[in-house]
Amino acid sequence: MQASQNDKPAPWWRERLMWLVVGGPAAVVIASFATLTLAMRHPDPVIEVASRPSADSEGDAAAMQPAVKARNHAATGGR
């Protein structure tokens, strides 16, 4: 049996597996640039935190406690 002229391999851009291998990472790179563009155009606002909570505001004082102390306070029911 002889190979005919029609048995030539297809060009690389006609191979489906090549598009699967290259297409996924290419889509991720494009999506990362889109995310970067959105982050640069619409940055999150800076939240100002007071240096000391006021004595008359109980809610602000609780918000300024260290995380471990506040977590333990919440777990014990405020005792």
SULRA-V749395 format. One record per helix or strand of 3 or more residues. SS is the DSSP state (a for helix, b for strand). FROM is the first residue (numbers start at 0). TO is the last residue. If there is no record, write none. Layout:
# SULRA-V749395
ss->SS from->FROM to->TO
ss->SS from->FROM to->TO
This chain:
# SULRA-V749395
ss->a from->4 to->6
ss->a from->11 to->13
ss->a from->15 to->40
ss->a from->57 to->62
ss->a from->66 to->74
